[in-house]
């Protein structure tokens, strides 16, 4: 009985770590999307100047 309690406690200890890691990943992905959007805007400006 005690072994099952210890095993059930381990996933509970791992859960908060994943919850803490999720916001970091979301910040990284949002930063990456901002960089991609910024790069796309620069490329569009360069292409528009080349076409002119």
Secondary structure, 3 states (H helix, E strand, C coil): CHHHHHHHHHHHHHHHHHHHHHHHHHHHHHHHHHHHHHHHHHHHHHHHHHHC
